[in-house]
Amino acid sequence: MKPAVARQKGQDFERSQSRLFSLWVSEGQDNDLFWRSNASGARSTSGSIKKAQYGDLALAEHEGKWVNQAARFLSQFCVELKFHKLIDLHAALINEKDDLRLCWEQCKGDADRNSVSSMLIAKMNRRDALLFTTPAVAHKLNPIISTVYMSKVMIFDAYDVNFRVCGYIQTQFFSLLSCKRVLACMEGK
């Protein structure tokens, strides 16, 4: 695939995810709470990035009743959005140079530097998007997840010295867990 085509697919994926996250946060009522951040893609290497600007999602210049919940979500998570030709979970577990693993390490590093939790959304052609987060987040969400179809959402909990991650099918995660419930768990409420 030509680099320009791959870059366009990545940008289109980020835009569609911005709308999907907006709808999830607003319980289906607002599709433009989030947009691609200035730190997204190649733009992340140009100029200095403020502490509050990390990950691939940013609040859009927007007013409305869901803005506070969207801001609360971004105060809890660094969200990275990655579209790849191939996502090989086995390779990610055993190969330190695997693209998925490197994306996770970038997401985790950005999250750690900003004292928030990691959330990586990874998608490949003609497959469902996958949502990855840390075992600590999964543990906080476990009381909710374990009561509703846990076997349908959990992909794996893999561990080695540098790669500890829990994964879900994003659409199932979003349909089972409202943003409001996720925030309540993350904020200890």
C-alpha positions, -999 to 999 in steps of 0.1 A, spaced: 0 0 0 13 35 -9 22 56 21 -3 83 11 -31 57 11 -21 43 44 -19 78 59 -54 86 46 -68 53 61 -52 63 94 -67 98 93 -101 85 83 -99 60 112 -91 87 136 -121 108 124 -145 79 126 -132 70 161 -136 107 172 -173 104 162 -177 70 179 -161 81 212 -183 113 210 -214 92 207 -203 68 234 -196 96 259 -228 114 251 -250 83 251 -257 87 214 -267 124 215 -236 142 202 -212 131 175 -186 159 176 -173 162 212 -139 149 201 -116 154 172 -81 144 162 -57 161 185 -29 184 174 -6 156 188 -20 131 163 2 115 137 30 135 122 18 167 139 30 153 172 66 158 163 62 194 153 67 220 180 63 215 217 32 197 231 15 210 262 10 186 291 -28 186 285 -24 176 249 -16 139 246 -30 110 227 -50 111 195 -83 125 208 -89 161 219 -120 180 229 -135 198 199 -143 235 204 -178 227 214 -205 236 239 -232 215 252 -243 193 281 -218 165 274 -186 186 273 -179 181 310 -182 143 307 -159 144 277 -134 164 296 -136 140 326 -130 111 302 -98 127 288 -87 135 323 -87 98 330 -74 83 297 -47 88 270 -64 74 239 -42 63 210 -58 53 177 -39 31 153 -49 15 120 -26 -12 107 -26 -36 78 -21 -65 102 -26 -69 139 -9 -101 152 -16 -106 189 8 -135 190 36 -114 176 29 -86 200 33 -111 229 67 -124 218 83 -97 197 95 -65 213 96 -48 179 60 -56 169 40 -26 157 11 -32 181 35 -36 210 54 -4 200 20 15 198 11 2 232 44 13 247 39 48 231 4 50 246 15 37 280 45 61 281 23 91 272 -3 81 298 23 76 325 39 110 318 5 126 321 -7 105 351 -36 91 333 -46 55 321 -38 41 287 -64 32 261 -52 20 227 -77 14 199 -62 -7 171 -79 -18 139 -69 -37 108 -87 -40 75 -120 -58 76 -118 -65 113 -134 -51 144 -114 -25 163 -98 -37 195 -96 -17 227 -66 -23 249 -60 -10 284 -40 -19 315 -48 -47 339 -53 -19 366 -81 -4 346 -96 -38 338 -95 -46 375 -114 -14 383 -140 -23 356 -142 -60 366 -173 -57 388 -192 -44 358 -176 -66 331 -178 -99 351 -216 -95 354 -222 -90 317 -208 -114 291 -172 -112 302 -163 -141 279 -175 -121 249 -153 -91 255 -120 -102 271 -94 -112 245 -64 -118 267 -44 -107 297 -8 -112 286 22 -106 308 59 -104 303 83 -79 319 74 -51 295 40 -60 280 10 -63 303 -23 -55 286 -60 -65 286 -80 -64 254 -116 -61 243 -136 -58 211 -143 -21 211 -180 -22 200 -188 -48 226 -170 -28 253 -189 3 243 -223 -15 242 -217 -32 276 -201 -2 295 -214 33 293 -188 61 296 -206 72 328 -201 38 344 -164 37 333 -158 71 348 -175 62 380 -152 31 384 -121 51 374 -130 78 399 -138 53 427 -175 62 429 
